[in-house]
Amino acid sequence: MDSVKKWRCLSGSTLKLIALLVMAVDHLAASILYYRILLPAAPLSPDMPQWTIYRIYNAMRFVGRIAWPVFAFLMVEGFFHTSSRKKYAFRLLLFALISEYPFDLALGSSVPDFSHQNIFFTLLIGFCVLQAMEAVRNLPGFLFFQTGIVFAGCLLAWLLHTDYDWRGIILLVVLYLFRPNRLLMTAAGCVSLLWEAPACLAFLPINLYNGKKGVSMKYFFYLFYPAHLLILGLIRHLLR
């Protein structure tokens, strides 16, 4: 047990910085490289100069798959450790609204773009699902109620076209249910991510998490998300 613990060297803030970095790489590829270099040249062939950019684009998107499971894991940890779940949910709602214009500007096909909503909406729905599951866990037949709650959350995410939609809600629920056992959590999480297998690599840093908060950066992620999308969106549209 001690040998396992000594390898757990990453705090929550370090995990968050890793996720922010790979997320920024992913969004750079998905906004500027895709919309301003690859899409105008489509269809591509290996003899075109954009082919190298296409390979770089794929590599960046591959690396970027790590971000979502890490953020999902940190949200579940925050669900258990926050001093006020109401305030936590309010922050998610507030920044979901703040981030939507930058999200559409950087990654959407138009502004506004109602076909795809930002990740804060997924996190908010998932947070409410977990809270509702906790509320009914002592009721007779609680598994029936919890299944219905998860289904409703998945349906809502799908109808709103949130980032990762119902699959994001499933991952959050899996991380919540298997949180006490890292091995089972990793196995179940990877199964839930088979539709996007590179994302399973996120469990490498997740399993190095030592349970400590690390450097306080409470609002850094909340502000970084819309800020970096706004910058990428402005660059994308200036490159016209």
C-alpha positions in Angstrom: 0.0 0.0 0.0 2.8 2.4 0.9 4.5 1.6 -2.5 1.3 2.7 -4.3 1.0 5.9 -2.2 4.5 7.0 -3.0 3.7 7.2 -6.7 0.7 9.4 -6.1 2.6 12.7 -6.5 0.1 14.9 -8.3 -2.1 17.4 -6.4 -5.5 18.6 -7.6 -4.0 21.9 -8.9 -1.3 20.0 -10.8 -3.9 17.8 -12.4 -5.9 20.9 -13.3 -2.9 22.5 -15.0 -2.2 19.4 -17.0 -5.8 19.3 -18.2 -5.8 23.0 -19.0 -2.6 22.7 -21.1 -3.9 19.7 -23.2 -7.3 21.4 -23.5 -5.7 24.5 -24.9 -3.7 22.4 -27.4 -6.9 20.6 -28.5 -8.8 23.9 -28.9 -6.0 25.5 -30.9 -6.2 22.6 -33.3 -10.0 22.5 -33.4 -10.3 26.2 -34.0 -7.5 27.8 -36.0 -5.9 24.8 -37.6 -9.2 23.2 -38.7 -11.2 26.3 -39.7 -8.5 28.4 -41.2 -6.1 25.9 -42.8 -7.6 22.4 -43.2 -11.2 23.1 -44.0 -10.5 25.6 -46.8 -8.2 23.1 -48.4 -10.5 20.1 -48.1 -10.4 17.5 -49.6 -6.7 16.9 -48.7 -4.2 14.6 -50.3 -0.6 13.6 -49.2 1.0 15.7 -51.9 -0.6 18.9 -50.6 1.4 21.2 -48.2 -1.6 21.2 -45.7 -1.1 17.4 -45.2 1.7 18.0 -42.6 -0.7 20.4 -40.8 -3.3 17.7 -40.9 -1.0 15.2 -39.2 -0.1 17.8 -36.6 -3.8 18.5 -36.1 -4.5 14.9 -35.5 -1.7 14.6 -33.0 -3.0 17.7 -31.1 -6.5 16.4 -31.0 -5.2 13.0 -29.7 -3.4 14.7 -26.9 -6.4 16.9 -26.2 -8.6 13.8 -25.4 -6.9 13.6 -22.0 -8.5 16.8 -20.8 -12.2 15.9 -20.4 -11.7 12.8 -18.1 -9.4 14.8 -15.9 -11.8 17.6 -15.5 -14.7 15.1 -14.9 -12.6 13.5 -12.2 -11.8 16.8 -10.5 -15.5 17.8 -10.6 -16.5 14.6 -8.8 -13.7 15.3 -6.2 -15.1 18.9 -5.9 -18.6 17.5 -5.4 -17.4 15.7 -2.3 -15.1 18.4 -1.0 -16.9 21.6 -1.7 -18.1 23.6 1.3 -21.3 24.6 -0.5 -22.8 22.5 -3.3 -25.3 25.3 -4.1 -22.5 27.8 -4.7 -20.6 25.2 -6.8 -23.6 24.6 -9.0 -24.2 28.4 -9.3 -20.6 28.9 -10.5 -21.0 26.2 -13.1 -24.2 27.8 -14.4 -22.6 31.3 -14.4 -19.6 30.3 -16.4 -21.6 28.1 -18.7 -23.5 31.3 -19.7 -20.3 33.4 -19.8 -18.4 30.8 -21.9 -21.0 30.2 -24.5 -20.2 33.1 -26.8 -16.4 32.5 -26.7 -17.1 28.7 -27.3 -19.2 29.5 -30.4 -16.7 32.0 -31.6 -13.7 29.6 -31.4 -15.3 26.2 -32.1 -18.8 26.9 -33.6 -19.8 27.1 -37.2 -21.7 30.3 -36.5 -22.3 32.8 -33.6 -24.5 31.9 -31.9 -24.4 28.2 -32.6 -27.1 26.3 -30.8 -26.0 22.9 -32.2 -23.2 22.5 -29.6 -23.0 23.9 -26.0 -19.8 24.3 -23.9 -18.5 21.9 -21.3 -19.7 23.8 -18.3 -23.3 22.8 -19.2 -22.2 19.1 -19.2 -20.6 19.6 -15.8 -23.6 21.4 -14.4 -26.0 18.7 -15.6 -23.7 16.0 -14.2 -23.4 17.8 -10.9 -27.2 18.0 -10.5 -27.4 14.3 -11.4 -25.0 13.4 -8.7 -26.8 15.6 -6.2 -30.1 14.0 -7.1 -28.6 10.5 -6.8 -27.4 11.4 -3.3 -30.8 12.7 -2.3 -32.6 9.4 -3.1 -29.9 7.0 -1.9 -31.7 6.2 1.3 -35.1 5.7 -0.2 -36.6 2.2 -0.8 -35.8 1.1 -4.3 -33.2 3.8 -4.7 -31.5 2.1 -7.6 -34.7 2.5 -9.7 -34.8 6.3 -8.8 -31.1 6.7 -9.5 -31.3 5.0 -12.9 -34.2 7.3 -13.8 -32.1 10.4 -12.7 -29.1 9.3 -14.8 -31.4 8.7 -17.8 -33.0 12.1 -17.4 -29.5 13.8 -17.1 -28.3 12.0 -20.2 -31.4 13.0 -22.1 -31.1 16.6 -21.1 -27.4 16.7 -22.2 -28.3 15.1 -25.5 -31.2 17.5 -26.1 -29.1 20.5 -25.3 -26.1 19.2 -27.4 -23.7 19.8 -24.6 -20.0 19.0 -25.1 -19.7 15.2 -24.8 -23.5 15.1 -24.3 -24.9 12.0 -22.6 -21.5 10.2 -22.8 -20.1 13.0 -20.5 -22.8 12.4 -18.0 -22.1 8.6 -18.0 -18.5 9.2 -17.3 -19.3 11.5 -14.4 -21.6 8.9 -12.9 -19.0 6.2 -13.4 -16.3 8.2 -11.6 -18.8 9.0 -8.8 -19.9 5.4 -8.3 -16.4 3.8 -8.4 -14.6 6.7 -6.7 -13.6 4.5 -3.6 -11.6 2.1 -5.7 -9.1 3.5 -8.2 -8.7 0.2 -10.0 -12.4 -0.3 -10.6 -12.8 3.4 -11.4 -10.1 3.2 -14.1 -11.5 0.0 -15.6 -15.1 1.3 -15.7 -14.0 4.7 -16.9 -12.1 3.2 -19.8 -15.1 1.1 -20.7 -17.3 4.3 -20.8 -14.7 6.0 -23.0 -14.3 3.2 -25.6 -16.0 5.5 -28.1 -12.9 7.8 -27.7 -10.1 5.4 -26.7 -7.3 8.0 -26.5 -9.1 9.6 -23.6 -8.3 6.5 -21.5 -4.8 7.9 -21.2 -6.2 10.4 -18.8 -6.2 7.7 -16.1 -2.5 7.8 -16.0 -2.3 11.2 -14.3 -5.6 10.6 -12.5 -4.1 7.6 -10.7 -1.2 9.7 -9.6 -3.5 12.0 -7.7 -2.6 12.2 -4.0 -5.9 13.5 -2.7 -4.4 16.9 -1.9 -5.7 20.2 -3.2 -2.3 21.8 -4.0 -2.0 25.4 -4.9 -5.2 27.3 -4.5 -6.6 28.2 -8.0 -10.3 28.2 -7.4 -11.3 30.5 -10.2 -8.4 30.0 -12.5 -10.1 27.2 -14.6 -13.4 29.1 -14.6 -11.7 32.2 -16.0 -9.2 30.4 -18.3 -11.8 28.5 -20.2 -13.8 31.4 -21.6 -10.6 33.6 -21.9 -8.6 31.2 -24.0 -11.6 30.4 -26.2 -12.2 34.1 -26.7 -8.6 34.7 -27.8 -8.7 31.7 -30.1 -12.0 32.8 -31.6 -10.7 36.3 -32.2 -7.6 35.0 -33.9 -9.6 32.5 -36.0 -11.9 35.3 -37.3 -9.0 37.8 -37.8 -7.3 35.2 -40.0 -10.0 35.6 -42.6 
